[in-house]
Amino acid sequence: MQLNTILLMAEWQVKGLQLFVALSLLIILHEFGHFFFAKLFKTRVEKFYLFFDFLFPFGNVLPFSLFKKTKGDTTYGIGWFPLGGYVKIAGMVDESMDKEQLAKPPEPWEYRSKKPWQRLLIMLGGIIVNVLVAIIIYTGVMAYWGESYLPAANAKYGVAADSTAQTIGFQNGDKIIAVDGRAIENFKDITKDIIFNGAKSVTVERKGQVSDIVIDYTVVGKILKSKKAGFITPRFPFVIAEVIPGSEAEKMGFKKGDSIIGFNDAVLNYHDEFITQMKALAIGAELKITVVGADKQVRMLKGLVPETKKIGIGPKFYDEYLEFKTIKYGFFPAIARGVSYTGEQFSFYVAQFKLLFTSKDVKLNENLGGIASFAKIFPSEFNWQEFWMLTAFISIILAFMNLLPIPGLDGGYVIFLLWEMITRRKVNDKVMEYATTAGLVLLLALMLYANGLDIFRAFK
């Protein structure tokens, strides 16, 4: 097995494990929200499961558990189908489709016997907990690590512009001054303003001259499609932090701490220039790279371009060259910032979701993804701060997705309950049953489609 394949597998194992832990934790907490309010209103909870103990959404197909234990009226367990989880609340139309129970007269401990406002809180319990979890995590992160970001003014080497950015007028080395005439504090807000706020122009300083780049909104689709490349990122020198054992770089004689200053007889100052030069070369082409070692000695290293066009070196990233700003929070300010940051991230995700359905330039099949797409957002090396920040963001995503008015999701039940509270007429159980079945089949189709897109991209 090739070294690159082994490294790629190891990277995906780290990402996948982080996603598995984060999702498992959030699923348990989400279901606990339903469980808590059900118990609060003396409603019997028959099952509390992480993952499904049946082939979702077909409650009677392949019903078995990896683990289960009954305590009181509730069976706690882990199912074999790892897409979500559920609590089975007595007297409720849900994933289990227990029609026998619903055919009997309501019992005092059943969901259908409770007042509409109580049932509403039971259904909103998971969403409430997901939002609270995000607030608690963000509060903890702010209190322990603080909030760090790169001020746009501190990107002293300017930006590295990918091919999409260059087509609309950006150049490598541009220094961002303003967006729509407003000074930008956080560097990350530049791209956000272009994508989500419809920014019309970006003011840049280029070789001592100030000019405006007019933004055509049709570029949004291209930015999202090429998001892996970064659109515009802070520029930084190429100093080697890692040389992969057994790689072409090791054979060439690269050492940790080397600074790359030349590439095939051309002067090279920045990491993005190296990436561009490598992409332009054919597989098997000769490489001549000039470096300055930690001992200040200049060396010429020679080799060949491998099939992957990656020779096996990792750079020190821009956070080691550029001055970040860190805001430290005390206990109560951390809580306030945790709440406001949760609101900002919720609005940010809603804007992303809205863009999928409102912009003709954003294609659903290019921006929708499944489990693999989720795993990609985690770093290939474990970092506690990043793990908790991403876990909190996924908690926000789960809260929003469950709020959608689709039967089978919490939001679907909420719509029926609001109808009942407004009209004072309860929705017929048969209508609920058919709507839930249709909703669950729709959810399964969406999951298959999203994960199918991931598989297609992997092969492509």
C-alpha positions in Angstrom: 0.0 0.0 0.0 1.4 3.4 -1.0 2.4 5.9 1.8 -0.1 8.5 0.6 -2.9 6.0 0.8 -1.9 5.0 4.4 -1.7 8.7 5.4 -5.1 9.4 3.8 -6.7 6.5 5.7 -5.2 7.7 9.0 -6.5 11.2 8.4 -10.0 10.0 7.7 -9.9 7.7 10.8 -9.1 10.8 13.0 -11.8 12.9 11.3 -14.4 10.0 11.4 -13.7 9.3 15.1 -14.2 13.0 16.0 -17.5 13.1 14.1 -18.7 9.8 15.7 -18.0 11.1 19.2 -19.5 14.5 18.5 -22.7 13.1 16.9 -23.2 10.4 19.5 -22.9 13.0 22.3 -25.3 15.4 20.6 -27.9 12.7 19.7 -28.0 11.5 23.3 -28.4 15.1 24.6 -31.1 15.8 22.0 -33.1 12.8 23.0 -32.6 13.6 26.6 -34.4 16.9 25.9 -37.5 15.0 24.9 -37.0 12.5 27.8 -36.7 15.3 30.3 -39.9 17.1 29.4 -41.8 13.8 29.0 -40.8 12.8 32.6 -41.5 16.3 33.8 -45.1 15.9 32.7 -45.4 12.3 33.9 -45.3 10.8 30.5 -44.0 7.2 30.1 -40.9 6.8 27.9 -40.7 3.3 26.7 -37.3 3.5 24.9 -34.2 5.7 24.9 -31.9 4.7 22.0 -28.6 6.0 20.6 -28.9 4.9 16.9 -31.9 3.0 15.6 -32.7 -0.6 16.5 -34.4 -1.1 13.2 -33.8 -0.3 9.5 -34.8 3.4 9.5 -37.6 4.4 8.7 -39.2 0.9 8.7 -39.8 0.1 12.4 -40.4 -3.6 11.9 -37.5 -4.4 9.6 -34.4 -6.0 11.2 -35.3 -5.0 14.8 -32.3 -5.7 17.1 -30.1 -3.9 19.5 -26.3 -4.0 20.1 -27.0 -3.3 23.8 -30.1 -2.7 25.9 -31.0 -2.5 29.6 -34.4 -1.9 31.1 -34.8 0.3 34.2 -38.3 1.2 35.4 -40.6 1.8 32.4 -37.7 2.6 30.0 -35.4 0.4 28.0 -32.1 2.1 27.3 -30.1 0.9 24.4 -27.8 1.2 21.4 -29.2 0.3 18.0 -27.3 -1.1 15.0 -28.3 1.5 12.4 -26.1 4.5 13.1 -28.1 7.4 11.8 -29.6 9.3 14.7 -31.5 8.1 17.7 -34.9 8.2 19.3 -37.0 8.1 22.4 -40.3 6.1 22.2 -42.9 8.0 24.1 -46.1 6.1 25.0 -49.1 7.1 23.0 -47.3 9.0 20.2 -47.1 8.5 16.5 -43.3 8.3 15.9 -40.6 6.3 14.1 -41.6 3.0 15.7 -45.1 3.2 14.1 -46.6 1.3 17.1 -50.2 1.1 15.8 -51.4 -1.4 18.4 -50.9 1.1 21.2 -52.6 3.9 19.3 -55.6 1.7 18.7 -56.4 1.5 22.5 -58.0 4.2 24.5 -55.6 6.9 25.9 -54.0 6.2 29.2 -53.2 9.0 31.7 -49.4 8.4 31.3 -49.5 8.7 27.5 -48.4 11.6 25.3 -51.8 11.9 23.7 -53.4 12.5 27.1 -51.3 15.5 27.9 -52.3 19.1 27.3 -51.2 20.7 24.0 -48.6 23.0 25.6 -47.1 20.1 27.4 -46.8 18.1 24.2 -45.3 21.1 22.5 -42.6 21.3 25.1 -41.9 17.6 24.9 -41.5 17.9 21.1 -39.3 21.1 21.4 -37.2 19.5 24.2 -34.5 18.2 21.9 -34.1 21.5 20.0 -34.0 23.4 23.3 -31.3 21.2 24.6 -29.3 21.4 21.4 -29.3 25.2 21.6 -28.4 25.1 25.3 -25.5 22.7 24.6 -24.2 25.1 22.0 -24.4 28.0 24.4 -22.7 26.0 27.2 -19.9 24.8 24.9 -19.2 28.3 23.4 -19.3 29.8 26.9 -16.7 27.2 28.1 -14.5 27.9 25.1 -14.7 31.6 25.6 -13.9 31.3 29.3 -11.0 28.8 28.9 -9.4 29.8 25.6 -10.9 33.2 24.8 -11.8 34.3 21.3 -9.0 34.5 18.7 -9.2 35.9 15.2 -6.9 37.5 12.6 -7.7 41.2 12.1 -7.8 42.0 8.4 -5.2 44.8 8.9 -2.7 42.2 10.3 -2.6 40.1 7.0 0.7 41.9 6.3 1.6 39.7 3.3 -1.8 40.3 1.7 -4.0 37.5 0.4 -3.5 34.4 -1.7 -6.2 34.5 -4.3 -7.5 31.2 -5.9 -8.5 31.0 -9.5 -12.1 32.1 -8.7 -10.9 35.2 -6.8 -8.5 36.0 -9.7 -11.3 35.9 -12.3 -13.2 38.7 -10.5 -10.1 40.9 -10.1 -8.2 39.8 -6.9 -4.5 39.3 -7.2 -2.0 37.5 -4.9 -0.6 40.1 -2.5 -3.7 42.3 -2.4 -4.3 43.8 1.1 -8.0 44.1 2.0 -9.0 47.6 3.2 -12.8 47.6 3.2 -15.9 45.8 2.0 -18.7 48.0 0.6 -16.8 51.0 2.1 -16.7 49.5 5.6 -13.5 48.5 7.4 -13.3 44.8 8.2 -12.1 43.8 11.6 -12.1 40.0 11.3 -10.4 38.6 8.1 -12.9 35.7 7.9 -15.8 38.2 7.6 -14.6 39.2 4.1 -15.7 36.1 2.3 -18.9 35.8 4.5 -19.9 39.4 3.4 -19.4 38.5 -0.2 -21.4 35.2 0.0 -24.1 36.0 2.5 -24.5 39.8 2.6 -24.3 40.4 -1.1 -21.2 42.7 -0.9 -20.9 44.9 -4.0 -17.3 45.9 -3.8 -14.0 45.2 -2.0 -11.4 47.9 -1.6 -7.8 46.7 -1.9 -4.3 48.1 -1.7 -2.1 46.8 -4.5 1.5 47.9 -4.9 0.8 51.1 -3.1 -2.3 51.9 -5.1 -5.9 51.7 -3.7 -8.7 50.4 -6.0 -12.1 48.8 -5.8 -13.0 45.3 -7.1 -16.6 45.1 -8.2 -18.3 41.8 -7.0 -20.6 40.1 -9.4 -23.1 38.1 -7.3 -22.9 35.2 -9.8 -19.5 34.4 -8.4 -21.1 33.1 -5.1 -21.7 29.7 -6.7 -18.1 29.5 -7.9 -16.8 30.5 -4.4 -18.8 27.7 -2.7 -17.8 25.2 -5.4 -14.1 26.0 -4.9 -14.4 26.5 -1.1 -11.7 23.9 -0.5 -9.2 26.2 -2.3 -10.1 29.0 0.0 -11.1 31.9 -2.3 -8.9 34.4 -0.5 -6.7 33.4 2.4 -3.9 35.1 4.3 -0.6 34.9 2.4 2.4 33.5 4.3 6.0 32.3 3.7 6.8 28.6 3.2 8.7 27.3 6.1 8.6 23.5 6.5 7.1 22.2 9.7 7.0 18.5 8.6 8.7 16.1 6.2 6.7 12.9 5.7 8.9 9.8 6.1 9.5 7.9 2.9 8.2 10.7 0.8 9.8 12.4 -2.3 10.7 15.3 0.0 12.7 13.1 2.3 14.6 11.7 -0.7 15.3 15.2 -1.9 16.8 16.1 1.4 14.2 18.5 2.9 14.6 19.2 6.6 12.2 20.6 9.2 12.8 24.4 9.4 13.8 24.8 5.8 12.5 28.0 4.1 11.7 27.6 0.4 13.0 30.6 -1.6 13.3 29.3 -5.1 11.5 26.9 -7.5 13.0 25.7 -10.8 15.2 28.8 -11.1 12.4 31.3 -10.2 12.3 33.3 -6.9 9.7 32.0 -4.6 8.5 33.8 -1.4 5.1 32.4 -0.4 3.4 29.1 0.2 0.6 29.8 -2.5 3.3 30.3 -5.1 4.7 26.9 -4.4 1.3 25.3 -4.7 0.6 27.1 -8.1 4.0 26.0 -9.5 3.5 22.4 -8.4 0.1 22.2 -10.1 1.6 23.5 -13.4 4.2 20.8 -13.7 3.6 17.4 -15.3 3.9 14.1 -13.4 7.5 13.0 -13.5 8.9 16.4 -14.3 12.2 17.5 -12.8 12.1 19.6 -9.6 14.8 22.0 -8.5 13.9 23.7 -5.2 16.1 26.2 -3.4 15.9 26.3 0.4 17.5 28.2 3.3 18.0 25.9 6.3 17.7 26.8 10.0 21.5 27.2 9.9 21.2 29.9 7.2 22.9 27.7 4.6 21.4 27.7 1.0 20.8 24.3 -0.6 19.5 23.2 -4.0 17.4 20.1 -3.8 16.4 18.0 -6.8 13.7 15.4 -7.4 10.7 14.4 -9.6 7.0 15.4 -9.4 5.1 12.4 -7.9 1.7 11.2 -9.2 -0.1 13.1 -6.4 1.8 16.3 -7.2 2.5 16.4 -3.4 6.1 15.8 -2.4 5.4 15.2 1.3 6.1 18.5 3.1 3.8 20.4 5.5 4.2 24.2 6.1 4.0 26.3 9.2 0.7 28.0 8.7 -0.1 31.7 8.8 -1.0 31.8 12.5 2.7 31.5 13.1 3.6 34.6 11.1 0.6 36.9 11.6 -0.5 38.6 14.8 -3.9 37.3 16.0 -6.1 39.2 18.4 -7.3 37.2 21.4 -10.2 38.5 23.7 -10.2 37.0 27.2 -13.5 36.7 29.0 -14.4 36.5 32.6 -17.2 34.2 33.8 -20.3 36.4 33.2 -18.9 38.0 30.0 -18.1 34.5 28.7 -21.8 33.5 29.2 -23.0 36.7 27.4 -20.6 35.9 24.5 -21.6 32.3 24.5 -25.2 33.3 24.0 -24.5 36.0 21.3 -22.0 33.7 19.5 -24.7 30.9 19.4 -27.1 33.5 17.8 -24.5 34.5 15.3 -23.7 30.9 14.3 -27.4 30.0 14.1 -28.0 33.0 11.8 -24.9 32.0 9.8 -26.2 28.5 9.2 -29.7 29.7 8.3 -28.1 32.0 5.7 -26.2 29.0 4.3 -29.3 26.9 4.1 -31.4 29.6 2.6 -28.7 30.2 -0.1 -29.2 26.6 -1.3 -32.8 27.3 -2.3 -32.8 31.0 -3.2 -29.7 31.5 -5.4 -29.8 30.3 -9.0 -26.0 30.3 -8.9 -25.7 27.9 -6.0 -26.4 24.3 -7.1 -27.8 21.9 -4.5 -25.9 18.9 -5.8 -22.6 20.8 -5.5 -23.1 22.0 -1.9 -25.2 19.3 -0.2 -23.4 16.5 1.5 -23.8 13.6 3.9 -21.7 12.0 6.7 -18.4 12.3 4.7 -19.0 16.0 4.2 -19.5 16.4 7.9 -16.3 14.5 8.7 -14.3 16.8 6.4 -14.9 19.8 8.6 -12.9 18.2 11.5 -9.1 18.7 11.5 -6.9 15.8 10.6 -5.0 16.3 13.9 -7.1 16.3 17.1 -7.4 19.7 18.9 -9.7 20.2 21.8 -10.7 23.8 21.0 -11.6 23.0 17.4 -13.4 19.8 18.5 -15.6 21.7 20.9 -16.3 24.6 18.5 -17.3 22.2 15.7 -19.4 20.1 18.1 -21.3 23.3 19.2 -21.8 24.2 15.5 -23.2 20.7 14.7 -25.5 21.1 17.7 -26.8 24.3 16.1 -27.3 22.4 12.8 -29.2 19.6 14.5 -31.4 22.2 16.3 -32.2 23.9 13.0 -32.7 20.8 10.9 -35.1 19.3 13.6 -37.1 22.6 13.5 -37.9 22.1 9.8 -41.7 21.5 9.3 -41.2 18.0 7.9 -43.4 15.2 9.4 -41.1 12.8 11.3 -38.9 15.7 12.5 -39.7 17.6 15.6 -40.7 20.6 13.5 -43.4 18.5 11.8 -45.0 17.6 15.1 -44.7 21.2 16.3 -46.7 22.3 13.2 -49.5 19.8 14.0 -49.5 20.9 17.7 -49.7 24.6 16.8 -52.6 23.8 14.5 -54.3 22.1 17.4 -53.6 25.0 19.8 -55.0 27.6 17.3 -58.0 25.7 16.1 -58.6 23.7 19.3 -59.1 20.6 17.0 -56.7 17.7 17.4 -55.2 16.3 14.2 -56.5 12.8 13.5 -54.1 10.0 14.4 -54.5 8.5 10.9 -53.5 11.8 9.3 -50.5 11.9 11.7 -49.6 8.3 10.8 -49.7 8.9 7.0 -47.9 12.2 7.3 -45.2 10.8 9.5 -44.7 7.8 7.2 -44.3 10.2 4.2 -42.0 12.4 6.1 -39.7 9.5 7.2 -39.5 8.2 3.7 -38.6 11.7 2.5 -35.9 11.9 5.1 -34.5 8.6 4.1 -34.5 9.7 0.4 -32.6 12.9 1.4 -30.1 11.0 3.4 -29.5 8.6 0.6 -29.2 11.4 -1.9 -26.8 13.4 0.3 -24.5 10.5 1.1 -24.7 9.3 -2.5 -23.3 12.7 -3.5 -20.4 12.1 -1.2 -19.7 8.7 -2.7 -19.9 10.2 -6.2 -17.4 12.9 -5.3 -15.0 10.4 -3.8 -15.0 8.3 -7.0 -14.8 11.5 -9.2 
